[in-house]
Amino acid sequence: MNLKRNGSRAIAALLLFSIVQIGLQVGLAEPNDTSNATPLTPQLVGRLATRNNQPITVNGLSAATGASIVTGATLETGADQSATVNLGPLGSLDIAPNTKVALTFDEQANVKALVTSGCVILRANKGTTGEVITEQGSIGKTDPAVGGVIEMCYRQGAPAVIGPGVAVGAGAGAGAPAGAAAAGAGGLFGLGVPATVAIIAAGGAAATTPLFFQSNPSGATP
């Protein structure tokens, strides 16, 4: 009887010792695992909208309304295509026909549009720093304290045209008719295309470069 009782006690003690050891190992492992864990940060993703759901080219592939746009994407539109990239709390980018632009954005609320050619409208919300760049350097940067809009057209080898209406008149944005400039909008300083023509004609041939960009954002020969 004593042998059985002593054996049961020994087994019970061994089991208790094993349980304690396992508990200590788990308790010591939990803090280490927690400290080494890498928190998952959701990636910012833009959403594409195209005029009449016509596909444009994103990173060499066809993409239409609803497509996800990640940072670093290169977007290209044809002669009858325009689009908008919605960046949620950061803002948006309107793209005119015949435009090529690389778009980058990050969690620090920085948005950059590198325009190779064509017309864009970058809208940066309050708290976001927006910037438009060409091969000639930075065209403009918004103030994150208030937000802002940068509207421009650019053709390689020539100065960029900046100001309200220049890209709207070229058909920038998913909801805009491609290449259609309203008589009362667009042109230099938002004066409209007819007024812009009159001003440039009065100013002489030296002032024809802004007209060229307004009327031909794609850089095509008139």
C-alpha positions as a Markdown table, in Angstrom:
| # | Residue | x | y | z |
|---|---|---|---|---|
| 1 | Met | 0.0 | 0.0 | 0.0 |
| 2 | Asn | 2.8 | 2.4 | 1.0 |
| 3 | Leu | 4.6 | 1.7 | -2.3 |
| 4 | Lys | 1.4 | 2.5 | -4.3 |
| 5 | Arg | 0.8 | 5.7 | -2.2 |
| 6 | Asn | 4.4 | 6.8 | -2.6 |
| 7 | Gly | 4.4 | 6.1 | -6.3 |
| 8 | Ser | 1.2 | 8.2 | -6.8 |
| 9 | Arg | 2.7 | 11.0 | -4.9 |
| 10 | Ala | 5.9 | 10.9 | -7.0 |
| 11 | Ile | 3.8 | 10.9 | -10.2 |
| 12 | Ala | 1.7 | 13.8 | -8.9 |
| 13 | Ala | 4.8 | 15.8 | -8.0 |
| 14 | Leu | 6.4 | 15.1 | -11.4 |
| 15 | Leu | 3.2 | 16.3 | -13.2 |
| 16 | Leu | 3.1 | 19.4 | -11.1 |
| 17 | Phe | 6.7 | 20.2 | -11.8 |
| 18 | Ser | 6.1 | 19.7 | -15.5 |
| 19 | Ile | 3.1 | 22.1 | -15.5 |
| 20 | Val | 5.0 | 24.8 | -13.6 |
| 21 | Gln | 7.9 | 24.5 | -16.1 |
| 22 | Ile | 5.6 | 24.8 | -19.1 |
| 23 | Gly | 3.8 | 27.8 | -17.5 |
| 24 | Leu | 7.2 | 29.6 | -16.9 |
| 25 | Gln | 8.3 | 29.0 | -20.5 |
| 26 | Val | 5.0 | 30.4 | -21.9 |
| 27 | Gly | 5.1 | 33.4 | -19.5 |
| 28 | Leu | 8.7 | 34.2 | -20.6 |
| 29 | Ala | 8.0 | 33.8 | -24.3 |
| 30 | Glu | 4.9 | 36.1 | -24.4 |
| 31 | Pro | 6.7 | 39.4 | -23.7 |
| 32 | Asn | 9.5 | 38.5 | -26.2 |
| 33 | Asp | 7.0 | 37.6 | -29.0 |
| 34 | Thr | 5.0 | 40.8 | -28.3 |
| 35 | Ser | 8.1 | 43.0 | -28.4 |
| 36 | Asn | 9.3 | 41.5 | -31.7 |
| 37 | Ala | 5.9 | 41.7 | -33.4 |
| 38 | Thr | 5.7 | 44.1 | -36.3 |
| 39 | Pro | 2.5 | 46.0 | -36.4 |
| 40 | Leu | 0.7 | 45.9 | -39.8 |
| 41 | Thr | 0.2 | 49.3 | -41.4 |
| 42 | Pro | -2.6 | 49.4 | -44.0 |
| 43 | Gln | -1.2 | 50.5 | -47.4 |
| 44 | Leu | -2.7 | 53.6 | -48.9 |
| 45 | Val | -4.5 | 52.8 | -52.2 |
| 46 | Gly | -6.0 | 55.2 | -54.7 |
| 47 | Arg | -9.2 | 54.5 | -56.7 |
| 48 | Leu | -9.4 | 55.2 | -60.4 |
| 49 | Ala | -12.3 | 56.7 | -62.2 |
| 50 | Thr | -12.2 | 57.1 | -66.0 |
| 51 | Arg | -14.4 | 59.1 | -68.3 |
| 52 | Asn | -17.3 | 57.0 | -69.6 |
| 53 | Asn | -15.5 | 54.0 | -68.0 |
| 54 | Gln | -13.0 | 54.0 | -70.9 |
| 55 | Pro | -9.8 | 52.1 | -69.9 |
| 56 | Ile | -6.5 | 54.0 | -69.7 |
| 57 | Thr | -3.0 | 52.6 | -69.2 |
| 58 | Val | -1.6 | 52.0 | -65.7 |
| 59 | Asn | 1.9 | 50.6 | -65.5 |
| 60 | Gly | 1.5 | 49.4 | -69.1 |
| 61 | Leu | -1.8 | 47.5 | -68.5 |
| 62 | Ser | -5.4 | 48.5 | -69.2 |
| 63 | Ala | -7.3 | 49.8 | -66.2 |
| 64 | Ala | -10.8 | 51.3 | -65.9 |
| 65 | Thr | -13.1 | 52.7 | -63.2 |
| 66 | Gly | -12.7 | 51.0 | -59.9 |
| 67 | Ala | -9.1 | 49.9 | -60.4 |
| 68 | Ser | -6.7 | 50.3 | -57.4 |
| 69 | Ile | -3.8 | 52.7 | -57.8 |
| 70 | Val | -0.8 | 52.1 | -55.6 |
| 71 | Thr | 2.0 | 54.6 | -55.0 |
| 72 | Gly | 4.5 | 54.8 | -57.9 |
| 73 | Ala | 2.0 | 54.0 | -60.6 |
| 74 | Thr | 2.5 | 55.5 | -64.0 |
| 75 | Leu | -0.8 | 56.5 | -65.7 |
| 76 | Glu | -1.2 | 57.3 | -69.4 |
| 77 | Thr | -4.3 | 58.6 | -71.2 |
| 78 | Gly | -5.0 | 58.6 | -75.0 |
| 79 | Ala | -6.5 | 61.4 | -77.1 |
| 80 | Asp | -10.1 | 60.6 | -76.0 |
| 81 | Gln | -9.4 | 59.5 | -72.4 |
| 82 | Ser | -9.4 | 61.3 | -69.1 |
| 83 | Ala | -9.4 | 60.1 | -65.6 |
| 84 | Thr | -9.4 | 60.9 | -61.9 |
| 85 | Val | -7.4 | 59.2 | -59.1 |
| 86 | Asn | -9.2 | 59.6 | -55.7 |
| 87 | Leu | -6.7 | 59.5 | -52.9 |
| 88 | Gly | -9.3 | 59.6 | -50.0 |
| 89 | Pro | -8.2 | 61.9 | -47.2 |
| 90 | Leu | -5.1 | 63.1 | -49.2 |
| 91 | Gly | -7.0 | 64.5 | -52.1 |
| 92 | Ser | -7.2 | 63.7 | -55.8 |
| 93 | Leu | -5.5 | 63.9 | -59.2 |
| 94 | Asp | -7.4 | 64.8 | -62.4 |
| 95 | Ile | -5.7 | 63.7 | -65.6 |
| 96 | Ala | -6.4 | 65.2 | -69.1 |
| 97 | Pro | -6.2 | 63.4 | -72.4 |
| 98 | Asn | -2.7 | 62.8 | -73.9 |
| 99 | Thr | -1.1 | 62.9 | -70.5 |
| 100 | Lys | 1.6 | 60.7 | -68.8 |
| 101 | Val | 2.1 | 61.1 | -65.1 |
| 102 | Ala | 3.8 | 59.1 | -62.3 |
| 103 | Leu | 1.9 | 59.4 | -59.0 |
| 104 | Thr | 3.4 | 58.8 | -55.5 |
| 105 | Phe | 1.8 | 59.1 | -52.1 |
| 106 | Asp | 2.5 | 58.0 | -48.6 |
| 107 | Glu | 1.3 | 57.7 | -45.0 |
| 108 | Gln | 3.0 | 61.0 | -44.1 |
| 109 | Ala | 0.4 | 62.7 | -46.4 |
| 110 | Asn | 2.8 | 63.6 | -49.2 |
| 111 | Val | 1.5 | 63.4 | -52.8 |
| 112 | Lys | 3.6 | 64.0 | -55.9 |
| 113 | Ala | 2.7 | 64.0 | -59.5 |
| 114 | Leu | 5.6 | 63.7 | -61.9 |
| 115 | Val | 4.3 | 64.9 | -65.3 |
| 116 | Thr | 6.1 | 63.7 | -68.4 |
| 117 | Ser | 3.7 | 65.5 | -70.7 |
| 118 | Gly | 0.1 | 66.7 | -70.6 |
| 119 | Cys | -2.2 | 68.4 | -68.2 |
| 120 | Val | -3.2 | 67.6 | -64.5 |
| 121 | Ile | -5.0 | 69.1 | -61.6 |
| 122 | Leu | -3.7 | 68.1 | -58.2 |
| 123 | Arg | -6.0 | 68.7 | -55.3 |
| 124 | Ala | -4.4 | 68.3 | -51.9 |
| 125 | Asn | -6.6 | 68.4 | -48.8 |
| 126 | Lys | -5.8 | 70.2 | -45.6 |
| 127 | Gly | -3.0 | 68.3 | -43.9 |
| 128 | Thr | -1.5 | 67.0 | -47.2 |
| 129 | Thr | 1.5 | 68.3 | -49.0 |
| 130 | Gly | 0.9 | 68.1 | -52.7 |
| 131 | Glu | 3.5 | 68.8 | -55.4 |
| 132 | Val | 3.7 | 68.7 | -59.2 |
| 133 | Ile | 7.0 | 68.1 | -60.9 |
| 134 | Thr | 8.3 | 68.0 | -64.4 |
| 135 | Glu | 11.8 | 67.3 | -65.9 |
| 136 | Gln | 12.5 | 71.0 | -65.3 |
| 137 | Gly | 11.9 | 70.7 | -61.6 |
| 138 | Ser | 9.1 | 71.5 | -59.1 |
| 139 | Ile | 6.1 | 73.4 | -60.6 |
| 140 | Gly | 4.4 | 74.1 | -57.3 |
| 141 | Lys | 3.7 | 72.8 | -53.8 |
| 142 | Thr | 0.7 | 73.2 | -51.6 |
| 143 | Asp | 0.6 | 74.3 | -48.0 |
| 144 | Pro | -0.5 | 71.5 | -45.7 |
| 145 | Ala | -1.9 | 74.0 | -43.3 |
| 146 | Val | -4.7 | 74.9 | -45.7 |
| 147 | Gly | -4.5 | 72.5 | -48.6 |
| 148 | Gly | -4.6 | 73.7 | -52.2 |
| 149 | Val | -4.8 | 73.1 | -55.9 |
| 150 | Ile | -2.1 | 73.0 | -58.6 |
| 151 | Glu | -3.3 | 73.1 | -62.2 |
| 152 | Met | -0.9 | 72.9 | -65.1 |
| 153 | Cys | -0.1 | 71.8 | -68.6 |
| 154 | Tyr | 3.4 | 70.8 | -69.8 |
| 155 | Arg | 5.1 | 69.8 | -73.0 |
| 156 | Gln | 8.6 | 68.5 | -73.0 |
| 157 | Gly | 11.2 | 71.1 | -73.7 |
| 158 | Ala | 9.0 | 74.1 | -73.1 |
| 159 | Pro | 7.9 | 76.0 | -69.9 |
| 160 | Ala | 4.9 | 74.7 | -68.1 |
| 161 | Val | 1.6 | 76.7 | -68.1 |
| 162 | Ile | 0.1 | 77.1 | -64.7 |
| 163 | Gly | -3.2 | 78.5 | -63.5 |
| 164 | Pro | -6.9 | 78.0 | -63.1 |
| 165 | Gly | -8.5 | 76.6 | -66.2 |
| 166 | Val | -5.5 | 75.4 | -68.2 |
| 167 | Ala | -6.1 | 71.8 | -67.5 |
| 168 | Val | -9.9 | 72.0 | -67.2 |
| 169 | Gly | -10.0 | 73.4 | -70.7 |
| 170 | Ala | -7.9 | 70.4 | -71.8 |
| 171 | Gly | -10.5 | 68.0 | -70.4 |
| 172 | Ala | -8.9 | 66.9 | -67.2 |
| 173 | Gly | -10.9 | 64.7 | -64.9 |
| 174 | Ala | -13.2 | 61.6 | -65.2 |
| 175 | Gly | -16.3 | 63.8 | -65.6 |
| 176 | Ala | -15.0 | 66.2 | -68.2 |
| 177 | Pro | -15.5 | 66.0 | -71.9 |
| 178 | Ala | -12.2 | 65.2 | -73.5 |
| 179 | Gly | -10.5 | 68.3 | -74.9 |
| 180 | Ala | -13.6 | 70.4 | -74.5 |
| 181 | Ala | -13.0 | 73.9 | -73.2 |
| 182 | Ala | -16.1 | 75.9 | -72.2 |
| 183 | Ala | -16.2 | 79.5 | -73.7 |
| 184 | Gly | -16.3 | 81.0 | -70.2 |
| 185 | Ala | -13.6 | 78.8 | -68.6 |
| 186 | Gly | -10.1 | 77.7 | -69.2 |
| 187 | Gly | -7.4 | 79.7 | -70.8 |
| 188 | Leu | -4.9 | 82.0 | -69.0 |
| 189 | Phe | -6.1 | 83.1 | -65.5 |
| 190 | Gly | -9.5 | 81.5 | -66.1 |
| 191 | Leu | -10.4 | 84.2 | -68.7 |
| 192 | Gly | -11.6 | 81.6 | -71.2 |
| 193 | Val | -10.2 | 80.4 | -74.5 |
| 194 | Pro | -11.5 | 83.4 | -76.6 |
| 195 | Ala | -10.1 | 86.0 | -74.2 |
| 196 | Thr | -6.8 | 84.1 | -74.1 |
| 197 | Val | -6.6 | 84.2 | -77.9 |
| 198 | Ala | -7.3 | 87.9 | -77.9 |
| 199 | Ile | -4.7 | 88.7 | -75.3 |
| 200 | Ile | -2.0 | 86.7 | -76.9 |
| 201 | Ala | -2.7 | 88.1 | -80.4 |
| 202 | Ala | -2.4 | 91.6 | -79.0 |
| 203 | Gly | 0.8 | 90.7 | -77.2 |
| 204 | Gly | 2.6 | 89.5 | -80.4 |
| 205 | Ala | 4.2 | 86.3 | -81.5 |
| 206 | Ala | 6.4 | 86.1 | -78.4 |
| 207 | Ala | 3.4 | 85.3 | -76.3 |
| 208 | Thr | 2.2 | 82.3 | -78.3 |
| 209 | Thr | 3.7 | 79.6 | -76.1 |
| 210 | Pro | 0.9 | 79.7 | -73.5 |
| 211 | Leu | -1.7 | 79.5 | -76.2 |
| 212 | Phe | 0.1 | 76.4 | -77.7 |
| 213 | Phe | -0.2 | 74.6 | -74.4 |
| 214 | Gln | -3.8 | 75.6 | -73.7 |
| 215 | Ser | -4.9 | 74.4 | -77.1 |
| 216 | Asn | -2.5 | 71.5 | -77.5 |
| 217 | Pro | -1.7 | 69.9 | -74.1 |
| 218 | Ser | -0.6 | 66.7 | -75.9 |
| 219 | Gly | 2.1 | 68.5 | -77.7 |
| 220 | Ala | 0.6 | 67.6 | -81.1 |
| 221 | Thr | 1.4 | 69.9 | -84.0 |
| 222 | Pro | -1.7 | 72.1 | -84.8 |
